[in-house]
């Protein structure tokens, strides 16, 4: 059979398999955001993927049938099928027989990892296609001559404008071309560089489109600084592991263990034999594909990302080519009659085994159902055209798909990706609290819903869970229960990391809802489910431990935090969380050690520096505290907690003017920051500047009406000024707003006692004693109860 027909057969048979098993709806992971960005010609997450965005938009318009998600899934199937056809051509160029090349290529095409990438709307199928194209060009040097340099230049530029990991096949392709063709002359080199620049020109889509304010745009990508930060993925630099020779060597070897699980032991063993035998017979050609594997092993060792298997998908090219060489050499070595046919039949056994392992995806409707449940919850509680604010994690990407490509009847503001003008701002709000303040002023709080982990208090109110969202005001409609919503695929056994993460996200949300219901037993069950379905996802363990910490389950929080560190010892957030828990248990010195480990893994998170500064401040090391607060603010000048923490250190060292400036800086960043008002008012109280404190707190209550902490502060001030009747007025409001506010109960008891309201004073002292930890203040309350006969 002619080569052209075999290539077509490999492409068509691979595509047929993928189309038969192609999911009809949206899948978990980045798919929702990538489709939404492509469909609306927006900017997706770093590095932006302009090639995928434009090709996807065109492809989805050309294909006249199927849902939008299905068409983008189909695009991945076409890209991976083309990748398989090019692998066959590479094997043919290396002198591998047609039968062996066909058998090996189809075995690669039916691997579970290949099938997953071919049936998911993602960028990694494109990675494979571009990398295979790059590596094939040097093998065609006899046919193309000097033009291989122009092709390598253009494909290299195009690849680098798609995904930064494609620098590895680009480097291997260039070295292989030098070996095959020799150095290009100066004219050819100049043309190759120009072609490379032409390929890179695809990046220009990002600043041009960003300047037109599309629905999705990550940061200020229309500016020079923002553009380069986006395409170089600077926001993900923290994922680079700290250099530790022994640990990195261990991770380097771990790459090959992952290859065994991703690509199958039989195929990897054949590839290993191909590398061994091929390096003796054709060292340059074989060495190129071995070098590609080594480069990806180095990437694996240095880059800390949970779904790293997607990043190394392109290394499958080396496995396929080396396996082809291995089968070919084995056939020659055994000197079998009709050896190629026998070898092909042997590899076909791997192919059949792979086909048996392919099953319909259990998570096919998980992301779609999840997003619809969120939208249904928001519409039920807040009405149509409500605003959903998200925090940019994987659980919110499906909502972007529904909101921007379907008739979801909601607006969406993603904290990482949305145009600030959506909530009436020119600049992106510095925090979730600030974003909430702007959005509620712009739309009205009854029209705003939130997705993801929420602060315990927001805009002076307790967030309330309605279905799959949280709200901060009374619903205009009905609050659904999370258990009322049908979400298929939850907790199902899945080979896809994103599916496990989405299931875990649901169970974490359910745990928060059970807390709202006061059902601690069901909370524990939901936390257990979340950590069990997530397997080795460190983020789920961190969120689960954070929830336990928030409600005072310190033992459970500590246990889960240690599990997070065992899953990923290099993940800085795990060490940061463990340190926060240790601080809560009074183990400040151990906490400081954990904060330092977090900063060794990633020295750039401002919040970790701020947390470490607070730990130093708690043990009186004010110089070190100021050093780390300054470092935190140099990394992120909008970090409100760092401004407040620095103010408290200044206050402790009697630098009161500096403290007031720090508190005011926090208030200027977020005029609704209750903690900033509280800290500054407390300082005025200590300085006996009562009028300043009262004026400040009344201003704070205008931005955060009914905030219990500020009402309690006003009560304390009037109590200090010996006006117990006014103090009672504010303290009673504070207790009604937040019955768990300990200081409000204590001061209200004192105010009642001064007014001669004995029974009321006894009741408040009792409430204080029940909630207060052992200590001097609790003992004073008990003494007061004895004095009053209570």
Secondary structure as the mmCIF struct_conf table of DSSP 4:
data_model
#
loop_
_struct_conf.conf_type_id
_struct_conf.id
_struct_conf.beg_label_comp_id
_struct_conf.beg_label_asym_id
_struct_conf.beg_label_seq_id
_struct_conf.end_label_comp_id
_struct_conf.end_label_asym_id
_struct_conf.end_label_seq_id
HELX_RH_AL_P HELX_RH_AL_P1 UNK A 3 UNK A 20
TURN_TY1_P TURN_TY1_P1 UNK A 21 UNK A 21
BEND BEND1 UNK A 24 UNK A 25
HELX_LH_PP_P HELX_LH_PP_P1 UNK A 26 UNK A 27
BEND BEND2 UNK A 28 UNK A 29
TURN_TY1_P TURN_TY1_P2 UNK A 30 UNK A 30
HELX_RH_AL_P HELX_RH_AL_P2 UNK A 31 UNK A 39
TURN_TY1_P TURN_TY1_P3 UNK A 40 UNK A 41
BEND BEND3 UNK A 45 UNK A 45
TURN_TY1_P TURN_TY1_P4 UNK A 46 UNK A 47
HELX_RH_AL_P HELX_RH_AL_P3 UNK A 50 UNK A 62
BEND BEND4 UNK A 65 UNK A 66
HELX_RH_AL_P HELX_RH_AL_P4 UNK A 68 UNK A 93
TURN_TY1_P TURN_TY1_P5 UNK A 94 UNK A 95
HELX_RH_AL_P HELX_RH_AL_P5 UNK A 98 UNK A 109
TURN_TY1_P TURN_TY1_P6 UNK A 110 UNK A 110
BEND BEND5 UNK A 111 UNK A 111
HELX_RH_AL_P HELX_RH_AL_P6 UNK A 112 UNK A 118
TURN_TY1_P TURN_TY1_P7 UNK A 119 UNK A 119
BEND BEND6 UNK A 120 UNK A 123
HELX_RH_AL_P HELX_RH_AL_P7 UNK A 124 UNK A 137
HELX_RH_3T_P HELX_RH_3T_P1 UNK A 138 UNK A 140
HELX_RH_AL_P HELX_RH_AL_P8 UNK A 141 UNK A 144
TURN_TY1_P TURN_TY1_P8 UNK A 145 UNK A 146
HELX_RH_AL_P HELX_RH_AL_P9 UNK A 147 UNK A 160
TURN_TY1_P TURN_TY1_P9 UNK A 161 UNK A 162
HELX_RH_3T_P HELX_RH_3T_P2 UNK A 164 UNK A 166
HELX_RH_AL_P HELX_RH_AL_P10 UNK A 167 UNK A 181
HELX_LH_PP_P HELX_LH_PP_P2 UNK A 183 UNK A 185
HELX_RH_AL_P HELX_RH_AL_P11 UNK A 186 UNK A 200
HELX_RH_3T_P HELX_RH_3T_P3 UNK A 201 UNK A 203
HELX_RH_AL_P HELX_RH_AL_P12 UNK A 204 UNK A 210
TURN_TY1_P TURN_TY1_P10 UNK A 211 UNK A 212
BEND BEND7 UNK A 215 UNK A 215
STRN STRN1 UNK A 216 UNK A 216
BEND BEND8 UNK A 219 UNK A 219
TURN_TY1_P TURN_TY1_P11 UNK A 221 UNK A 222
BEND BEND9 UNK A 223 UNK A 223
HELX_RH_AL_P HELX_RH_AL_P13 UNK A 224 UNK A 231
TURN_TY1_P TURN_TY1_P12 UNK A 232 UNK A 233
HELX_RH_3T_P HELX_RH_3T_P4 UNK A 234 UNK A 239
STRN STRN2 UNK A 240 UNK A 240
HELX_LH_PP_P HELX_LH_PP_P3 UNK A 241 UNK A 243
HELX_RH_AL_P HELX_RH_AL_P14 UNK A 245 UNK A 263
HELX_RH_AL_P HELX_RH_AL_P15 UNK A 265 UNK A 281
HELX_RH_AL_P HELX_RH_AL_P16 UNK A 283 UNK A 302
STRN STRN3 UNK A 303 UNK A 303
TURN_TY1_P TURN_TY1_P13 UNK A 306 UNK A 307
HELX_RH_AL_P HELX_RH_AL_P17 UNK A 308 UNK A 311
TURN_TY1_P TURN_TY1_P14 UNK A 312 UNK A 312
HELX_RH_3T_P HELX_RH_3T_P5 UNK A 313 UNK A 315
HELX_RH_AL_P HELX_RH_AL_P18 UNK A 316 UNK A 334
TURN_TY1_P TURN_TY1_P15 UNK A 335 UNK A 335
TURN_TY1_P TURN_TY1_P16 UNK A 337 UNK A 338
HELX_RH_AL_P HELX_RH_AL_P19 UNK A 339 UNK A 357
TURN_TY1_P TURN_TY1_P17 UNK A 362 UNK A 365
HELX_RH_AL_P HELX_RH_AL_P20 UNK A 366 UNK A 382
TURN_TY1_P TURN_TY1_P18 UNK A 384 UNK A 385
STRN STRN4 UNK A 386 UNK A 390
BEND BEND10 UNK A 392 UNK A 393
HELX_RH_AL_P HELX_RH_AL_P21 UNK A 394 UNK A 405
BEND BEND11 UNK A 406 UNK A 406
STRN STRN5 UNK A 410 UNK A 414
TURN_TY1_P TURN_TY1_P19 UNK A 415 UNK A 417
STRN STRN6 UNK A 418 UNK A 418
HELX_RH_3T_P HELX_RH_3T_P6 UNK A 420 UNK A 423
TURN_TY1_P TURN_TY1_P20 UNK A 424 UNK A 424
BEND BEND12 UNK A 426 UNK A 427
BEND BEND13 UNK A 430 UNK A 431
HELX_RH_AL_P HELX_RH_AL_P22 UNK A 432 UNK A 443
HELX_RH_3T_P HELX_RH_3T_P7 UNK A 445 UNK A 447
STRN STRN7 UNK A 448 UNK A 450
BEND BEND14 UNK A 452 UNK A 452
BEND BEND15 UNK A 456 UNK A 456
STRN STRN8 UNK A 458 UNK A 458
TURN_TY1_P TURN_TY1_P21 UNK A 459 UNK A 460
STRN STRN9 UNK A 461 UNK A 461
STRN STRN10 UNK A 464 UNK A 466
TURN_TY1_P TURN_TY1_P22 UNK A 467 UNK A 468
STRN STRN11 UNK A 469 UNK A 471
BEND BEND16 UNK A 472 UNK A 473
BEND BEND17 UNK A 476 UNK A 477
HELX_RH_3T_P HELX_RH_3T_P8 UNK A 482 UNK A 484
BEND BEND18 UNK A 485 UNK A 485
TURN_TY1_P TURN_TY1_P23 UNK A 488 UNK A 491
BEND BEND19 UNK A 495 UNK A 495
HELX_RH_AL_P HELX_RH_AL_P23 UNK A 497 UNK A 517
TURN_TY1_P TURN_TY1_P24 UNK A 518 UNK A 518
HELX_RH_AL_P HELX_RH_AL_P24 UNK A 520 UNK A 533
TURN_TY1_P TURN_TY1_P25 UNK A 534 UNK A 536
HELX_RH_AL_P HELX_RH_AL_P25 UNK A 538 UNK A 550
TURN_TY1_P TURN_TY1_P26 UNK A 551 UNK A 552
HELX_RH_AL_P HELX_RH_AL_P26 UNK A 554 UNK A 567
TURN_TY1_P TURN_TY1_P27 UNK A 569 UNK A 570
HELX_RH_AL_P HELX_RH_AL_P27 UNK A 572 UNK A 584
TURN_TY1_P TURN_TY1_P28 UNK A 585 UNK A 586
HELX_RH_AL_P HELX_RH_AL_P28 UNK A 588 UNK A 601
TURN_TY1_P TURN_TY1_P29 UNK A 603 UNK A 604
HELX_RH_AL_P HELX_RH_AL_P29 UNK A 606 UNK A 618
TURN_TY1_P TURN_TY1_P30 UNK A 619 UNK A 620
HELX_RH_AL_P HELX_RH_AL_P30 UNK A 622 UNK A 635
TURN_TY1_P TURN_TY1_P31 UNK A 637 UNK A 638
HELX_RH_AL_P HELX_RH_AL_P31 UNK A 640 UNK A 652
TURN_TY1_P TURN_TY1_P32 UNK A 653 UNK A 654
HELX_RH_AL_P HELX_RH_AL_P32 UNK A 656 UNK A 669
TURN_TY1_P TURN_TY1_P33 UNK A 671 UNK A 672
HELX_RH_AL_P HELX_RH_AL_P33 UNK A 674 UNK A 686
TURN_TY1_P TURN_TY1_P34 UNK A 687 UNK A 688
HELX_RH_AL_P HELX_RH_AL_P34 UNK A 690 UNK A 703
BEND BEND20 UNK A 704 UNK A 704
TURN_TY1_P TURN_TY1_P35 UNK A 705 UNK A 706
HELX_RH_AL_P HELX_RH_AL_P35 UNK A 708 UNK A 720
TURN_TY1_P TURN_TY1_P36 UNK A 721 UNK A 722
HELX_RH_AL_P HELX_RH_AL_P36 UNK A 724 UNK A 737
TURN_TY1_P TURN_TY1_P37 UNK A 739 UNK A 740
HELX_RH_AL_P HELX_RH_AL_P37 UNK A 742 UNK A 754
TURN_TY1_P TURN_TY1_P38 UNK A 755 UNK A 756
HELX_RH_AL_P HELX_RH_AL_P38 UNK A 758 UNK A 771
BEND BEND21 UNK A 772 UNK A 772
HELX_LH_PP_P HELX_LH_PP_P4 UNK A 773 UNK A 773
BEND BEND22 UNK A 774 UNK A 775
HELX_RH_AL_P HELX_RH_AL_P39 UNK A 776 UNK A 788
TURN_TY1_P TURN_TY1_P39 UNK A 789 UNK A 789
#
